[in-house]
Amino acid sequence: MLKQILVYAKLLKGDERGQGMVEYALVIAFVAIVVLGAVTLFGDQLGVLFTNITSAIS
């Protein structure tokens, strides 16, 4: 009986190999949200900055 409980407990523990990949995906999603927010807030100013840089180079 105890052996069956131990086998069942090991099955419930699950496979944790994909855990790291999920954590990386969450970090990438968070960074994407932050970048999207920054571009939304500063988009017009960035456009003017790039226009000024382009005209200075030309």
mmCIF file as gemmi writes it, N, C-alpha and C atoms, coordinates in Angstrom:
data_model
loop_
_atom_site.group_PDB
_atom_site.id
_atom_site.type_symbol
_atom_site.label_atom_id
_atom_site.label_alt_id
_atom_site.label_comp_id
_atom_site.label_asym_id
_atom_site.label_entity_id
_atom_site.label_seq_id
_atom_site.pdbx_PDB_ins_code
_atom_site.Cartn_x
_atom_site.Cartn_y
_atom_site.Cartn_z
_atom_site.occupancy
_atom_site.B_iso_or_equiv
_atom_site.pdbx_formal_charge
_atom_site.auth_seq_id
_atom_site.auth_asym_id
_atom_site.pdbx_PDB_model_num
ATOM 1 N N . MET Axp A 1 ? 0.823 -1.195 0 1 0 ? 1 A 1
ATOM 2 C CA . MET Axp A 1 ? 0 0 0 1 0 ? 1 A 1
ATOM 3 C C . MET Axp A 1 ? 0.871 1.263 0 1 0 ? 1 A 1
ATOM 4 N N . LEU Axp A 2 ? 1.897 1.286 0.845 1 0 ? 2 A 1
ATOM 5 C CA . LEU Axp A 2 ? 2.786 2.436 0.918 1 0 ? 2 A 1
ATOM 6 C C . LEU Axp A 2 ? 3.52 2.637 -0.406 1 0 ? 2 A 1
ATOM 7 N N . LYS Axp A 3 ? 3.899 1.52 -1.043 1 0 ? 3 A 1
ATOM 8 C CA . LYS Axp A 3 ? 4.589 1.604 -2.32 1 0 ? 3 A 1
ATOM 9 C C . LYS Axp A 3 ? 3.689 2.239 -3.382 1 0 ? 3 A 1
ATOM 10 N N . GLN Axp A 4 ? 2.412 1.905 -3.376 1 0 ? 4 A 1
ATOM 11 C CA . GLN Axp A 4 ? 1.467 2.472 -4.334 1 0 ? 4 A 1
ATOM 12 C C . GLN Axp A 4 ? 1.289 3.976 -4.099 1 0 ? 4 A 1
ATOM 13 N N . ILE Axp A 5 ? 1.29 4.377 -2.842 1 0 ? 5 A 1
ATOM 14 C CA . ILE Axp A 5 ? 1.153 5.796 -2.528 1 0 ? 5 A 1
ATOM 15 C C . ILE Axp A 5 ? 2.369 6.567 -3.025 1 0 ? 5 A 1
ATOM 16 N N . LEU Axp A 6 ? 3.558 5.985 -2.853 1 0 ? 6 A 1
ATOM 17 C CA . LEU Axp A 6 ? 4.773 6.638 -3.324 1 0 ? 6 A 1
ATOM 18 C C . LEU Axp A 6 ? 4.789 6.761 -4.845 1 0 ? 6 A 1
ATOM 19 N N . VAL Axp A 7 ? 4.351 5.722 -5.536 1 0 ? 7 A 1
ATOM 20 C CA . VAL Axp A 7 ? 4.28 5.764 -7.003 1 0 ? 7 A 1
ATOM 21 C C . VAL Axp A 7 ? 3.295 6.841 -7.439 1 0 ? 7 A 1
ATOM 22 N N . TYR Axp A 8 ? 2.156 6.91 -6.772 1 0 ? 8 A 1
ATOM 23 C CA . TYR Axp A 8 ? 1.148 7.915 -7.106 1 0 ? 8 A 1
ATOM 24 C C . TYR Axp A 8 ? 1.683 9.325 -6.83 1 0 ? 8 A 1
ATOM 25 N N . ALA Axp A 9 ? 2.427 9.513 -5.752 1 0 ? 9 A 1
ATOM 26 C CA . ALA Axp A 9 ? 2.994 10.82 -5.42 1 0 ? 9 A 1
ATOM 27 C C . ALA Axp A 9 ? 4.006 11.248 -6.48 1 0 ? 9 A 1
ATOM 28 N N . LYS Axp A 10 ? 4.796 10.312 -6.984 1 0 ? 10 A 1
ATOM 29 C CA . LYS Axp A 10 ? 5.753 10.639 -8.042 1 0 ? 10 A 1
ATOM 30 C C . LYS Axp A 10 ? 5.035 11.049 -9.321 1 0 ? 10 A 1
ATOM 31 N N . LEU Axp A 11 ? 3.92 10.41 -9.609 1 0 ? 11 A 1
ATOM 32 C CA . LEU Axp A 11 ? 3.144 10.772 -10.799 1 0 ? 11 A 1
ATOM 33 C C . LEU Axp A 11 ? 2.549 12.167 -10.665 1 0 ? 11 A 1
ATOM 34 N N . LEU Axp A 12 ? 2.135 12.539 -9.466 1 0 ? 12 A 1
ATOM 35 C CA . LEU Axp A 12 ? 1.546 13.848 -9.255 1 0 ? 12 A 1
ATOM 36 C C . LEU Axp A 12 ? 2.578 14.958 -9.342 1 0 ? 12 A 1
ATOM 37 N N . LYS Axp A 13 ? 3.811 14.644 -9.024 1 0 ? 13 A 1
ATOM 38 C CA . LYS Axp A 13 ? 4.871 15.648 -9.066 1 0 ? 13 A 1
ATOM 39 C C . LYS Axp A 13 ? 4.999 16.225 -10.469 1 0 ? 13 A 1
ATOM 40 N N . GLY Axp A 14 ? 4.888 15.413 -11.464 1 0 ? 14 A 1
ATOM 41 C CA . GLY Axp A 14 ? 4.884 15.886 -12.843 1 0 ? 14 A 1
ATOM 42 C C . GLY Axp A 14 ? 6.269 16.089 -13.414 1 0 ? 14 A 1
ATOM 43 N N . ASP Axp A 15 ? 6.268 16.497 -14.639 1 0 ? 15 A 1
ATOM 44 C CA . ASP Axp A 15 ? 7.501 16.718 -15.386 1 0 ? 15 A 1
ATOM 45 C C . ASP Axp A 15 ? 7.782 18.215 -15.417 1 0 ? 15 A 1
ATOM 46 N N . GLU Axp A 16 ? 8.942 18.63 -14.945 1 0 ? 16 A 1
ATOM 47 C CA . GLU Axp A 16 ? 9.273 20.047 -14.846 1 0 ? 16 A 1
ATOM 48 C C . GLU Axp A 16 ? 10.261 20.499 -15.917 1 0 ? 16 A 1
ATOM 49 N N . ARG Axp A 17 ? 10.445 19.731 -16.967 1 0 ? 17 A 1
ATOM 50 C CA . ARG Axp A 17 ? 11.426 20.096 -17.995 1 0 ? 17 A 1
ATOM 51 C C . ARG Axp A 17 ? 11.032 21.353 -18.743 1 0 ? 17 A 1
ATOM 52 N N . GLY Axp A 18 ? 9.756 21.598 -18.954 1 0 ? 18 A 1
ATOM 53 C CA . GLY Axp A 18 ? 9.309 22.768 -19.699 1 0 ? 18 A 1
ATOM 54 C C . GLY Axp A 18 ? 9.171 24.019 -18.859 1 0 ? 18 A 1
ATOM 55 N N . GLN Axp A 19 ? 9.468 23.919 -17.578 1 0 ? 19 A 1
ATOM 56 C CA . GLN Axp A 19 ? 9.29 25.05 -16.68 1 0 ? 19 A 1
ATOM 57 C C . GLN Axp A 19 ? 10.176 26.227 -17.069 1 0 ? 19 A 1
ATOM 58 N N . GLY Axp A 20 ? 11.415 25.982 -17.406 1 0 ? 20 A 1
ATOM 59 C CA . GLY Axp A 20 ? 12.327 27.061 -17.782 1 0 ? 20 A 1
ATOM 60 C C . GLY Axp A 20 ? 11.862 27.791 -19.023 1 0 ? 20 A 1
ATOM 61 N N . MET Axp A 21 ? 11.337 27.054 -19.985 1 0 ? 21 A 1
ATOM 62 C CA . MET Axp A 21 ? 10.866 27.661 -21.216 1 0 ? 21 A 1
ATOM 63 C C . MET Axp A 21 ? 9.668 28.574 -20.939 1 0 ? 21 A 1
ATOM 64 N N . VAL Axp A 22 ? 8.801 28.164 -20.041 1 0 ? 22 A 1
ATOM 65 C CA . VAL Axp A 22 ? 7.65 28.994 -19.689 1 0 ? 22 A 1
ATOM 66 C C . VAL Axp A 22 ? 8.116 30.275 -19.008 1 0 ? 22 A 1
ATOM 67 N N . GLU Axp A 23 ? 9.103 30.173 -18.145 1 0 ? 23 A 1
ATOM 68 C CA . GLU Axp A 23 ? 9.624 31.366 -17.473 1 0 ? 23 A 1
ATOM 69 C C . GLU Axp A 23 ? 10.239 32.328 -18.488 1 0 ? 23 A 1
ATOM 70 N N . TYR Axp A 24 ? 10.997 31.825 -19.442 1 0 ? 24 A 1
ATOM 71 C CA . TYR Axp A 24 ? 11.567 32.685 -20.488 1 0 ? 24 A 1
ATOM 72 C C . TYR Axp A 24 ? 10.463 33.343 -21.313 1 0 ? 24 A 1
ATOM 73 N N . ALA Axp A 25 ? 9.423 32.599 -21.616 1 0 ? 25 A 1
ATOM 74 C CA . ALA Axp A 25 ? 8.313 33.158 -22.391 1 0 ? 25 A 1
ATOM 75 C C . ALA Axp A 25 ? 7.626 34.281 -21.616 1 0 ? 25 A 1
ATOM 76 N N . LEU Axp A 26 ? 7.464 34.119 -20.307 1 0 ? 26 A 1
ATOM 77 C CA . LEU Axp A 26 ? 6.856 35.172 -19.499 1 0 ? 26 A 1
ATOM 78 C C . LEU Axp A 26 ? 7.736 36.415 -19.446 1 0 ? 26 A 1
ATOM 79 N N . VAL Axp A 27 ? 9.038 36.239 -19.345 1 0 ? 27 A 1
ATOM 80 C CA . VAL Axp A 27 ? 9.957 37.385 -19.341 1 0 ? 27 A 1
ATOM 81 C C . VAL Axp A 27 ? 9.901 38.111 -20.679 1 0 ? 27 A 1
ATOM 82 N N . ILE Axp A 28 ? 9.897 37.362 -21.771 1 0 ? 28 A 1
ATOM 83 C CA . ILE Axp A 28 ? 9.828 37.976 -23.104 1 0 ? 28 A 1
ATOM 84 C C . ILE Axp A 28 ? 8.514 38.724 -23.285 1 0 ? 28 A 1
ATOM 85 N N . ALA Axp A 29 ? 7.42 38.145 -22.805 1 0 ? 29 A 1
ATOM 86 C CA . ALA Axp A 29 ? 6.123 38.821 -22.909 1 0 ? 29 A 1
ATOM 87 C C . ALA Axp A 29 ? 6.126 40.108 -22.093 1 0 ? 29 A 1
ATOM 88 N N . PHE Axp A 30 ? 6.721 40.082 -20.909 1 0 ? 30 A 1
ATOM 89 C CA . PHE Axp A 30 ? 6.792 41.287 -20.071 1 0 ? 30 A 1
ATOM 90 C C . PHE Axp A 30 ? 7.62 42.368 -20.749 1 0 ? 30 A 1
ATOM 91 N N . VAL Axp A 31 ? 8.749 42.001 -21.313 1 0 ? 31 A 1
ATOM 92 C CA . VAL Axp A 31 ? 9.597 42.971 -22.012 1 0 ? 31 A 1
ATOM 93 C C . VAL Axp A 31 ? 8.86 43.552 -23.214 1 0 ? 31 A 1
ATOM 94 N N . ALA Axp A 32 ? 8.138 42.717 -23.943 1 0 ? 32 A 1
ATOM 95 C CA . ALA Axp A 32 ? 7.373 43.198 -25.099 1 0 ? 32 A 1
ATOM 96 C C . ALA Axp A 32 ? 6.301 44.198 -24.674 1 0 ? 32 A 1
ATOM 97 N N . ILE Axp A 33 ? 5.649 43.948 -23.554 1 0 ? 33 A 1
ATOM 98 C CA . ILE Axp A 33 ? 4.623 44.873 -23.059 1 0 ? 33 A 1
ATOM 99 C C . ILE Axp A 33 ? 5.252 46.196 -22.655 1 0 ? 33 A 1
ATOM 100 N N . VAL Axp A 34 ? 6.401 46.157 -21.999 1 0 ? 34 A 1
ATOM 101 C CA . VAL Axp A 34 ? 7.088 47.384 -21.587 1 0 ? 34 A 1
ATOM 102 C C . VAL Axp A 34 ? 7.529 48.176 -22.821 1 0 ? 34 A 1
ATOM 103 N N . VAL Axp A 35 ? 8.089 47.508 -23.82 1 0 ? 35 A 1
ATOM 104 C CA . VAL Axp A 35 ? 8.525 48.196 -25.048 1 0 ? 35 A 1
ATOM 105 C C . VAL Axp A 35 ? 7.323 48.804 -25.765 1 0 ? 35 A 1
ATOM 106 N N . LEU Axp A 36 ? 6.243 48.064 -25.852 1 0 ? 36 A 1
ATOM 107 C CA . LEU Axp A 36 ? 5.035 48.578 -26.502 1 0 ? 36 A 1
ATOM 108 C C . LEU Axp A 36 ? 4.511 49.812 -25.775 1 0 ? 36 A 1
ATOM 109 N N . GLY Axp A 37 ? 4.512 49.769 -24.458 1 0 ? 37 A 1
ATOM 110 C CA . GLY Axp A 37 ? 4.074 50.931 -23.682 1 0 ? 37 A 1
ATOM 111 C C . GLY Axp A 37 ? 4.981 52.13 -23.892 1 0 ? 37 A 1
ATOM 112 N N . ALA Axp A 38 ? 6.291 51.897 -23.931 1 0 ? 38 A 1
ATOM 113 C CA . ALA Axp A 38 ? 7.239 52.996 -24.13 1 0 ? 38 A 1
ATOM 114 C C . ALA Axp A 38 ? 7.071 53.614 -25.516 1 0 ? 38 A 1
ATOM 115 N N . VAL Axp A 39 ? 6.9 52.782 -26.516 1 0 ? 39 A 1
ATOM 116 C CA . VAL Axp A 39 ? 6.715 53.298 -27.881 1 0 ? 39 A 1
ATOM 117 C C . VAL Axp A 39 ? 5.399 54.065 -27.982 1 0 ? 39 A 1
ATOM 118 N N . THR Axp A 40 ? 4.382 53.601 -27.285 1 0 ? 40 A 1
ATOM 119 C CA . THR Axp A 40 ? 3.099 54.3 -27.3 1 0 ? 40 A 1
ATOM 120 C C . THR Axp A 40 ? 3.22 55.671 -26.635 1 0 ? 40 A 1
ATOM 121 N N . LEU Axp A 41 ? 3.936 55.726 -25.516 1 0 ? 41 A 1
ATOM 122 C CA . LEU Axp A 41 ? 4.081 56.995 -24.8 1 0 ? 41 A 1
ATOM 123 C C . LEU Axp A 41 ? 5.003 57.977 -25.522 1 0 ? 41 A 1
ATOM 124 N N . PHE Axp A 42 ? 6.103 57.472 -26.059 1 0 ? 42 A 1
ATOM 125 C CA . PHE Axp A 42 ? 7.121 58.34 -26.636 1 0 ? 42 A 1
ATOM 126 C C . PHE Axp A 42 ? 7.206 58.242 -28.148 1 0 ? 42 A 1
ATOM 127 N N . GLY Axp A 43 ? 6.205 57.679 -28.798 1 0 ? 43 A 1
ATOM 128 C CA . GLY Axp A 43 ? 6.248 57.438 -30.237 1 0 ? 43 A 1
ATOM 129 C C . GLY Axp A 43 ? 6.456 58.688 -31.059 1 0 ? 43 A 1
ATOM 130 N N . ASP Axp A 44 ? 5.699 59.742 -30.752 1 0 ? 44 A 1
ATOM 131 C CA . ASP Axp A 44 ? 5.819 60.989 -31.524 1 0 ? 44 A 1
ATOM 132 C C . ASP Axp A 44 ? 7.195 61.608 -31.348 1 0 ? 44 A 1
ATOM 133 N N . GLN Axp A 45 ? 7.691 61.604 -30.115 1 0 ? 45 A 1
ATOM 134 C CA . GLN Axp A 45 ? 9.009 62.178 -29.848 1 0 ? 45 A 1
ATOM 135 C C . GLN Axp A 45 ? 10.1 61.369 -30.533 1 0 ? 45 A 1
ATOM 136 N N . LEU Axp A 46 ? 9.959 60.052 -30.553 1 0 ? 46 A 1
ATOM 137 C CA . LEU Axp A 46 ? 10.942 59.214 -31.241 1 0 ? 46 A 1
ATOM 138 C C . LEU Axp A 46 ? 10.918 59.466 -32.741 1 0 ? 46 A 1
ATOM 139 N N . GLY Axp A 47 ? 9.736 59.666 -33.291 1 0 ? 47 A 1
ATOM 140 C CA . GLY Axp A 47 ? 9.628 59.966 -34.722 1 0 ? 47 A 1
ATOM 141 C C . GLY Axp A 47 ? 10.351 61.25 -35.079 1 0 ? 47 A 1
ATOM 142 N N . VAL Axp A 48 ? 10.174 62.269 -34.262 1 0 ? 48 A 1
ATOM 143 C CA . VAL Axp A 48 ? 10.862 63.543 -34.495 1 0 ? 48 A 1
ATOM 144 C C . VAL Axp A 48 ? 12.366 63.362 -34.353 1 0 ? 48 A 1
ATOM 145 N N . LEU Axp A 49 ? 12.786 62.617 -33.354 1 0 ? 49 A 1
ATOM 146 C CA . LEU Axp A 49 ? 14.217 62.371 -33.145 1 0 ? 49 A 1
ATOM 147 C C . LEU Axp A 49 ? 14.834 61.676 -34.351 1 0 ? 49 A 1
ATOM 148 N N . PHE Axp A 50 ? 14.184 60.621 -34.853 1 0 ? 50 A 1
ATOM 149 C CA . PHE Axp A 50 ? 14.727 59.907 -36.008 1 0 ? 50 A 1
ATOM 150 C C . PHE Axp A 50 ? 14.708 60.779 -37.259 1 0 ? 50 A 1
ATOM 151 N N . THR Axp A 51 ? 13.707 61.623 -37.398 1 0 ? 51 A 1
ATOM 152 C CA . THR Axp A 51 ? 13.666 62.539 -38.539 1 0 ? 51 A 1
ATOM 153 C C . THR Axp A 51 ? 14.832 63.521 -38.476 1 0 ? 51 A 1
ATOM 154 N N . ASN Axp A 52 ? 15.102 64.03 -37.286 1 0 ? 52 A 1
ATOM 155 C CA . ASN Axp A 52 ? 16.232 64.962 -37.122 1 0 ? 52 A 1
ATOM 156 C C . ASN Axp A 52 ? 17.563 64.268 -37.415 1 0 ? 52 A 1
ATOM 157 N N . ILE Axp A 53 ? 17.711 63.048 -36.964 1 0 ? 53 A 1
ATOM 158 C CA . ILE Axp A 53 ? 18.95 62.302 -37.219 1 0 ? 53 A 1
ATOM 159 C C . ILE Axp A 53 ? 19.114 62.041 -38.709 1 0 ? 53 A 1
ATOM 160 N N . THR Axp A 54 ? 18.025 61.658 -39.375 1 0 ? 54 A 1
ATOM 161 C CA . THR Axp A 54 ? 18.088 61.37 -40.805 1 0 ? 54 A 1
ATOM 162 C C . THR Axp A 54 ? 18.449 62.63 -41.601 1 0 ? 54 A 1
ATOM 163 N N . SER Axp A 55 ? 17.858 63.752 -41.232 1 0 ? 55 A 1
ATOM 164 C CA . SER Axp A 55 ? 18.167 64.981 -41.973 1 0 ? 55 A 1
ATOM 165 C C . SER Axp A 55 ? 19.578 65.476 -41.664 1 0 ? 55 A 1
ATOM 166 N N . ALA Axp A 56 ? 20.099 65.189 -40.478 1 0 ? 56 A 1
ATOM 167 C CA . ALA Axp A 56 ? 21.475 65.581 -40.145 1 0 ? 56 A 1
ATOM 168 C C . ALA Axp A 56 ? 22.477 64.735 -40.915 1 0 ? 56 A 1
ATOM 169 N N . ILE Axp A 57 ? 22.157 63.484 -41.16 1 0 ? 57 A 1
ATOM 170 C CA . ILE Axp A 57 ? 23.057 62.591 -41.89 1 0 ? 57 A 1
ATOM 171 C C . ILE Axp A 57 ? 23.092 62.939 -43.366 1 0 ? 57 A 1
ATOM 172 N N . SER Axp A 58 ? 21.95 63.312 -43.911 1 0 ? 58 A 1
ATOM 173 C CA . SER Axp A 58 ? 21.838 63.584 -45.355 1 0 ? 58 A 1
ATOM 174 C C . SER Axp A 58 ? 22.54 64.826 -45.778 1 0 ? 58 A 1
